[in-house]
Amino acid sequence: VQLQASGGGLVQTGGSLRLSCAGSGGDFSIYRMAWFRQALGKEREFVAGITRRGDSTTSADSVKDRFTISRDNAKSTVYLQMNSLKPDDTAVYYCAADSRTWIISAMPDKNNYDYWGQGTQVTVSS
């Protein structure tokens, strides 16, 4: 599957953005999906993940109650709604697809993901 992320941009502290990740070239519903982010000079970190049917999600403590992941399998798209943005949220955001694992606890492990989008830059100004 090919993944194309979009929706990044420059926003002020407290603002909102909605990222989208469109999949093509495969059955999107067989993939568990997630968003990761990588700030300059830092490791890539898990942000949020969603199961294949969209019936369960998990997210990093740093974004809980601010970010929401969702998906529309009919449109082969996963979303990340980001509210109350902070300067610490500044990073390149990547979507990723996992075809192999099923347990929720494995979702934050970036090594489980087979496919990655190209990334979209999110910059939050103070």
Buried (B, 14 or more C-beta within 10 A) or exposed (E): BEBBBBBBEEBEEEBEBEBBBBBEEBEBEEBBBBBBBBBEEEEBBBBBBBBBEBEEBBBBEBBEEBBBBBBEBEEBBBBBBBBEBBEEBBBBBBBBBBBEBEEEEBBBEBEBBEBBBEBBEBBBEE
